[in-house]
């Protein structure tokens, strides 16, 4: 299923389809990004 997603197609187009399993595991981690409005840095 991931291969049919935009992210999967993007990884395939740059020859990194071997990283699809790792990408799917990373996507399962809950991260709430925060933007520091003064520095414009995003942290998670």
TORRO-912159 format. One line per field, with one value per residue: x, y negated, z of N, C-alpha, C, O in turn; residue in one letter. Coordinates in nm, 2 decimals. Atoms other than C-alpha are relative to their C-alpha. Example, Ala and Ser with C-alpha at 12.3 -4.5 7.8 and 13.67 -1.06 7.14 Angstrom:
residues 2
nx	(0.09 -0.09)
ny	(0.12 0.11)
nz	(0.00 0.00)
cax	(1.23 1.37)
cay	(0.45 0.11)
caz	(0.78 0.71)
cx	(0.09 -0.08)
cy	(-0.12 -0.11)
cz	(0.00 0.08)
ox	(0.19 -0.03)
oy	(-0.12 -0.22)
oz	(0.07 0.09)
residu	(A S)
***
This chain:
residues 44
nx	(0.08 -0.09 -0.06 0.10 0.02 -0.10 -0.13 -0.06 -0.04 -0.11 -0.12 -0.03 -0.05 -0.14 -0.08 -0.01 0.12 -0.04 0.03 0.15 0.03 -0.05 0.08 0.13 -0.02 -0.02 0.13 0.08 -0.05 0.08 -0.09 0.07 -0.09 0.02 -0.07 -0.04 0.03 -0.11 -0.11 0.05 -0.05 0.10 -0.05 0.10)
ny	(0.12 0.12 0.02 0.07 0.14 0.10 -0.02 -0.12 0.03 0.09 -0.08 -0.08 0.09 0.03 -0.13 -0.03 -0.09 -0.08 0.07 0.02 -0.06 0.09 0.12 -0.03 -0.01 0.14 0.07 -0.04 0.07 0.12 0.12 0.13 0.11 0.13 0.10 0.12 0.11 0.09 -0.05 -0.07 -0.14 -0.10 -0.11 -0.10)
nz	(0.00 -0.01 0.13 0.08 -0.05 0.05 -0.07 0.06 0.14 -0.01 -0.03 0.12 0.11 -0.03 -0.02 -0.14 -0.04 -0.11 -0.13 -0.03 -0.13 -0.10 0.01 -0.06 -0.15 -0.04 0.01 -0.11 -0.12 -0.02 -0.02 0.01 0.03 -0.06 0.07 -0.08 0.09 0.00 0.07 0.11 -0.01 -0.03 -0.09 -0.02)
cax	(0.00 0.28 0.43 0.11 0.12 0.29 0.57 0.62 0.63 0.87 1.11 1.08 1.15 1.49 1.59 1.52 1.24 1.45 1.38 1.00 0.98 1.19 0.98 0.66 0.80 0.90 0.55 0.41 0.60 0.38 0.57 0.42 0.63 0.67 0.76 0.97 0.84 1.15 1.41 1.18 1.32 1.09 1.15 0.97)
cay	(0.00 -0.24 -0.19 -0.33 -0.65 -0.97 -0.91 -0.56 -0.68 -0.96 -0.71 -0.49 -0.78 -0.85 -0.48 -0.45 -0.19 0.01 -0.26 -0.23 0.01 -0.23 -0.53 -0.35 -0.28 -0.65 -0.76 -0.57 -0.78 -1.05 -1.38 -1.72 -1.98 -2.31 -2.63 -2.89 -3.21 -3.41 -3.18 -3.01 -2.67 -2.37 -2.12 -1.80)
caz	(0.00 0.09 -0.26 -0.40 -0.19 -0.29 -0.04 -0.18 -0.54 -0.44 -0.28 -0.59 -0.82 -0.65 -0.62 -0.25 -0.25 -0.01 0.26 0.24 0.54 0.75 0.63 0.73 1.08 1.12 1.02 1.31 1.57 1.72 1.69 1.75 1.57 1.74 1.56 1.75 1.60 1.69 1.54 1.28 1.39 1.40 1.69 1.77)
cx	(0.09 0.06 -0.09 -0.03 0.10 0.14 0.07 0.05 0.12 0.13 0.04 0.07 0.15 0.08 0.01 -0.11 0.04 -0.02 -0.15 -0.04 0.04 -0.09 -0.14 0.01 0.01 -0.13 -0.09 0.03 -0.08 0.10 -0.09 0.10 -0.04 0.08 0.04 -0.01 0.11 0.11 -0.05 0.05 -0.12 0.07 -0.11 0.01)
cy	(-0.13 -0.03 -0.08 -0.14 -0.09 0.01 0.12 -0.02 -0.10 0.08 0.09 -0.08 -0.04 0.12 0.04 0.09 0.09 -0.07 -0.01 0.06 -0.10 -0.13 0.03 0.01 -0.14 -0.07 0.04 -0.06 -0.13 -0.11 -0.12 -0.11 -0.13 -0.11 -0.11 -0.12 -0.10 0.05 0.07 0.14 0.09 0.11 0.10 0.07)
cz	(0.00 -0.14 -0.09 0.05 -0.07 0.05 -0.06 -0.14 0.00 0.03 -0.12 -0.11 0.02 0.03 0.14 0.05 0.11 0.14 0.03 0.13 0.11 0.00 0.06 0.15 0.06 0.01 0.11 0.14 0.01 0.04 -0.02 -0.02 0.06 -0.08 0.10 -0.09 -0.01 -0.09 -0.13 -0.01 0.04 0.09 0.02 0.13)
ox	(0.06 0.09 -0.05 -0.10 0.19 0.23 0.19 0.16 0.21 0.23 0.16 0.16 0.22 0.19 0.10 -0.15 -0.05 -0.02 -0.18 -0.12 -0.04 -0.13 -0.19 -0.09 -0.04 -0.16 -0.19 -0.04 -0.08 0.17 -0.16 0.17 -0.15 0.20 -0.05 0.07 0.12 0.16 0.04 0.05 -0.20 0.17 -0.23 -0.07)
oy	(-0.22 -0.15 -0.14 -0.22 -0.05 0.01 0.12 0.02 -0.08 0.05 0.10 -0.04 -0.07 0.11 0.11 0.08 0.14 0.00 -0.07 0.00 -0.12 -0.17 -0.06 -0.02 -0.17 -0.15 -0.03 -0.05 -0.21 -0.11 -0.13 -0.15 -0.17 -0.08 -0.17 -0.13 -0.17 -0.03 0.09 0.20 0.05 0.16 0.07 0.16)
oz	(-0.07 -0.17 -0.18 -0.02 -0.13 -0.02 -0.09 -0.18 -0.09 -0.03 -0.15 -0.17 -0.08 0.08 0.17 0.16 0.19 0.24 0.13 0.20 0.20 0.11 0.13 0.22 0.17 0.10 0.14 0.23 -0.08 0.14 -0.12 0.07 0.06 -0.10 0.17 -0.19 -0.11 -0.17 -0.22 -0.12 0.13 0.05 0.00 0.16)
residu	(X X X X X X X X X X X X X X X X X X X X X X X X X X X X X X X X X X X X X X X X X X X X)
***
